[in-house]
C-alpha cells in the first residue's frame, strides 16, 4: 500500500507537539512496511539541503515538493522565500541572542501579535502539485489538517483520503478570541464541517475532539489516534529539587500561558522558595522577554530527554487551546510529573493514578508549586506514576487505531 503524507512543513523539531504527532504517522508507515512519500506543500524549511536519511534515521521516507530540486537521494530547496525562512530559523536557533531578539521584534512589528494557526492551500497551488500526486499514485492520502483540503481537488479517483486534524480549529479560534488574542485564519464551525465531509475518514487526537468531529460530520467515520510515548527507556534522572520547567514553541497560547505564570504565579513562588528556578525549553524562549535571574532559557533542543533530566517537575499553565498537549506526554515519558491547568491537561485520562495535578487559579497554582519545590518527596510521588501512565499511550494500540482509520469506512 502506497501512502502519500501531505504536510506544510517537514516535521523535525522536537519542541513542537504538532511535529511530534505527525512523526508518529511516518513511523507507522515504516513499521507497517508501506512506502511513504512526504509531499511538502509550503516553503518553511529549516535547512536548504534536504537529506531524508538524516532527518528520519532508519525510516524509508521520500520527500518531494514544488520547491525541491532532486539530486540523487538529496534535494535542494529552490524557492527564495525558503532561503529567507531558513536564515530566520538559523538565527532563532543558532544565532547570537541579541540578533535573534532583534529579528523577532522586527517580525512582530511587521506581523503584529496575531496567532497564525494554519495556511490555506490555494487551488492554484494544488493544481501545481497534480503531477507530483499522480506520480506518487497513492492508495492512501494522509492530509495534515483541514488547511490542506484543496489537495482533494487533484486526488486520483482510486485514492482514499484521511485528514489528520490535530485540533478542532473552530474551537481553537474561540480559545484565542476568549483570551482577547488575534488569530488568523478564522475558521467557523460551518467551514470546518464542510471540509471534514470531503474526506473519507477523520483522525482525531483525543476522544474530546472526536466527539465534536462526529457532531460536525456525522456521516464520516472518525477514529481516535492518540500520540504515543517514546519507546526508548527514559534517561537516568538527577532532578534538582529547586528546578521546574516548561517545554514548548513560541505559539501565542504558550507565550500567554508562560506570561501568566511569570506574572501571577512565579512571584509568590520566588518569595517563598529561596533558590527556586524556572527553565524554559524550546523556541518559546524567543518570545518571553523576562530577564528574571531565576528564569533560565534553553533555546535550542535537539533531544527532549536530556533537556528534562534535571527537572524536579514541569508546569503547563496554558489558558486556551484545544486538542491534546503532547508536551505533557513528553514530560511523563521522561519521568517528569506536572502541575497543569485544566486546559493543559485536557484529553489525559483521570484514573486516580495520573502523574499530574490540576490547578486553575493563580493562588492554588502557586501554592502547589511552592509545596513541590519545598518537599521533593511530593513530585517524586507523582513521578513514580509516570511509567504506568504512559502505557495508556502505547504504540501498539495507536497503530491498531491507525489500521482502523485507513481501513474502516473508507472502502
N, C-alpha and C positions, 0 to 999 in steps of 0.2 A: 504494500500500500504506500503510495507516494503522498507526502504531506507538504503543503506549502503554508508556511507561517508568515503572515503579513503584519509588519510592525513598522512604526515610525522611526525607531532607533534600534541599534544593536544593544541588547540587554547585557551590559557587562559591569555596571557599577554596583558594588556590594552594599552601598549605603542607601540604595533605592529599593523599597519594598516591591514596587511595580516590576522592576527588572528582575528581582529575585524570583518573583512569582512566574514571570514569563520564562525564565531559565528552566523552570520545572517542566514546562511543555517540551522544551528542546531535549531535556534529558529523557523524558518519557519516550519520545520518538526513537532516541538512540537505544534505549533499553529494550524496546519492542522490535528493534531491527528494521525500522521503517525509514527509508531515505527522506531526509529533510532538507528543504530549500528555504532559507530565510530571505524574504523579499523586504528590503528596507526602502520605504516609500519617502522618507524625509531626507533632510540634509544635515542633521545634527550628528556629526561623527566626532568621537573623542580622539581619533587618530586618522591620519591620511593614508597610511598603508594598512590595508586590511588583511590580516593573516588568520583565517578561521581556526587553524590548529592551535594558535597561541591564545586566541580569545576563548575557545571552547576545547580545552585539552581532553583528549580521549573520546570526543564526540564527533561523529561524522556529519558536519554541517556545511552546506554550500551557501554562500552569501552572495546575493545578487541585488541590483538596484539600478535605477535610471542614471545615477551619477557615478557609477563604479565602472572602471575600465579593467577588464580581466587580463592578468598576466600570469599564466600558469595557474597555480592554486591561490595566488595572491590577487588583490585588487587595489587599484589606485583611485582615490577619491578625486573626481574631476571638477565638481561644482565649486565656484568661487565662494559661495555662501558657506560651504562646508569648511573651507580653509579658514574663514573668519571664526567659525564656531570652534574649530579645533584649537586655534590660537587662544580663544577665550577660555576653553576647557583647560589648556595647559597653564594659563595664568592663574586660574582658580585653584588648580591642584598642585602646581609646582612652582609658580612664580613667587616673587617677593610679596610678603603680606601687604605692604603698603600699596604696591601696584595693584594687587587683586582687589583691595578695598576701594581704590580709586576707580577701577574699571566697573566694579559693582555699583558704586554710586552713580557713575555716568549712565549705566544701563537703566538704573532706577529712574533717573531724570528723563530718559527717553521714553521708557515704557510706563512710568508711573507705578504705583503699588497695586497692580492688577494681577490677580492669580490667573494663570493660563492652565486650564485643566485638560486641554487637548487641542488638536488642529484637524479641522475637517479636510479629508482628502477630496480635492476637487474632481469634478467629472472629467476635465481635460487631463488631469494627472493620471486618472485611472485609465484613460484611453492610451496614454503613453506607455502604460505597463502591460497592455494587452498582449504584445508579442512575447514578453517575458513570462507571463502567466500561461500562455498557450504552450510555450516551450517546456515549461515545468510539467504541464499536463497532470495536475494533481488529482488524486482521488478524494482527498480531504483538504479543505482550506480552513485553517485556523486564523481568524481575523482578530487582531488585538484592538479591542474596544469598538464601540459604535462609530467612532470618528472616522474609521476607515471603511465605513459601509459602502461607499461608492465603488469599491473594488468588486462588489457583486454584479455591477453592470457589465463587467468583461469576464465573468466566471464561465468556464466551459460548462456545457449543458450537463455533463455527467458528474461534475464535481459537487460534492456536498459541503456545505459551509456552516461552521460553528463560530460564534463570537465569544471571545474571552473578555468578560465585562470589567473585572477589577472593582468597579463601583456601580452603584445606582446613580447615574450622573445628575439627574434632576434633583435628587436628594443632596448630592454634593454641592450643587449650586445653591440650594436653600441653606445649607450649612454655612457657606461663605457669606451669603446675604444676611443670615442671622447673626453673624459676627461683625456686620457692617463692613465687610471686605468686598472689594470689587472683583468680579470674576468674568472671564470670557473663555470660550463662547457660552452663551446662555443655552441651557438645554431644558426644555419643558417636558412634562410627562408625556404629552401627545407626540412630540418629536421622537422621544426615546422609544415609545411603544411602536411607532411607525417603522423605525429602523430595526428593532428587535424582531418584528414579524417577518422581515425579509430573510432571516437566517433559518436554517434547518434545525439548529439547536442552540441553546443558550447555556453558557458555562458561568456559574456564579461562584464567588469566592467564599460565601458563607450562606447559611440557611436563612438568615435575616434578609440578605439581598435576594435570594431565590424566591422568597415569598412575594416580594414586590415585583419581580420579573414575571411570576406566574399571574399576578394581577394585571400587569401591563400587556402581556402577550399570552393569554391562557391557552391558545392553540399551538404554542411552540413548546417542545419538551425542554425543561430546564433541569440541569443536574449540578450538584454542588461538587466542585473540585477544590478542596482546601489546600493551602500551601503545606509543604512538608518540612519537617525538621531535617537538618543536615544529617547524613548517615555516618559521618566520621565521628569519632569519640571526641568529646569536648576536651580542651586543653586543661592540664592541671591548673587549679586556681590558687592564687595567693591574694585574697581580697584585702584591700586596705579598708579598715572599718570606718574611715572618715571620708570615703570617696563614693559618690553616686554619679551616674552617667545618663546621658541621653544620646541616642543614635538616630540620625535622620538627614534628609536632604534639606535644601533651602526652600521647600514649598511653603507657601504663606501660612498654612494651618500649623505646620511645625514651628515656624517662627512665632506665630501668635501664641501657641501653647508655651514655648520656652520663655517668651517675653513675659507672659502672665506668671509663670513660675518664678522668674527672677525678680519681678516687682512685687508680687503678692505673697509668695511663699518663702523665698530664699532669705530675705532679711530676718525673718523670725528664726530660721534655722541657724544662720550665721551668728546671731546674737546668743543663741543657747548652746551651740556646739563649737567650742574652740577647735580650730584646725579643720573644720568641715570644708570639703572641696567638691565642686560640681564640674564634671567634664562633659563637654560637647564633642561628639564624634561625627564626622562627615561634613558635607557641604553646608549644613545649617550654620556652621561657624562663620561663613561668609556674610550672613545676614543678621547676626546678633551683634550689635555694636558695643555691648558692655565691656568695660575694661576692669571689672572687679578682679582683684588679685586672687580671689578664691575660685574664679572661673578659669578652667583650663580648656583650651581649644586644640583639638586634633583634627586638622583639616583633611588630611589625606588618609584614606583607609584602603589598604589592599586586601586585608582579610579581617573579618569581623571578630573571630575568636580571640586572637591576641589582643585586640583593642579592648575587649571586655574582661580579660582575665584578671585584671587588678581591681575591678569594681566590687564593692560590697553589694550594691543593688542598683537598679535602674529606676528612672521615673519616666512616666509617659503622660504629661499634663495637657494632652490635646483637648480642645474645647469645641471642635467642629469636625465634620467629615463623615464619610460612610465607608463601608467595606471593612475588611479585617486588617488590622495593623500588623504587618509582617515583622516589624521591629520587635514586637512582643515575643514572637516565636523565636527570633534570633536570640533574644535575652534568655529565654527558657532553655533553648538547645545548648546554650553555653553555661548553664547552671546559675544564671543570674535572675533572682526574683525581681519583682517590680511593684511600684506603687503607681497606680494609674487612675485617671478619671474614668467615668462610665463609658464615655465615647472612645477613649483609648483602648478599653478592654472589650468593646463590642465584638461579638462573634466568638469569643472564647468561652467554652463551657464552664459553668459554675457547678462543680461536682463535690464541693466540700474539701477538695484537696488541691485547689488551684494554687499556683506559686505567685500569686499577686493579691493585693488588696486594692479596693476601690475607694477613692476619696474625691469628692467633687467640690467641696468648699475649701477656700484657701486656709482657714484655720485648722480644719481637720487634716488637710494635706500636710501642712507644716508640722503639726503635732506628730504625725506618723513618721515623717522624715526624721525629725528630731529623735524619736524613740528608736528608730532603726540605726541611726548613726551613733546613738549613745550606748546601745546594747547590741553587740554583734550577734548574740545568740538569736535575736529576733529575725533578722534577714536570713540567718543560717537555717532557721526552722523552715522558712518558706523555700529556700534554695534546695533543701532536701526533697521537696516535692517535684522539682523540675523534671528529673529523668522519667518518672512515671507519667507525668502530664504530657510530655511531648510525644509519647506513644500514641496519643489520640490523633496525632497528625502524621501517621506512618506513611511511608512511600507506597507500600503495597496497597493500602486501602485507597489512596489517592489515585494511583494508577488504575485500579479497578473502576473507579468512578469515571476516569477518562475513557476507559474502554466503553463504558455505557454512553458517555457523551458522543463518542464517534460512531456508535452503532445503534443507539436507541432512538427510534422515531425519525431517523434521517435516511432511511432506505428509500 
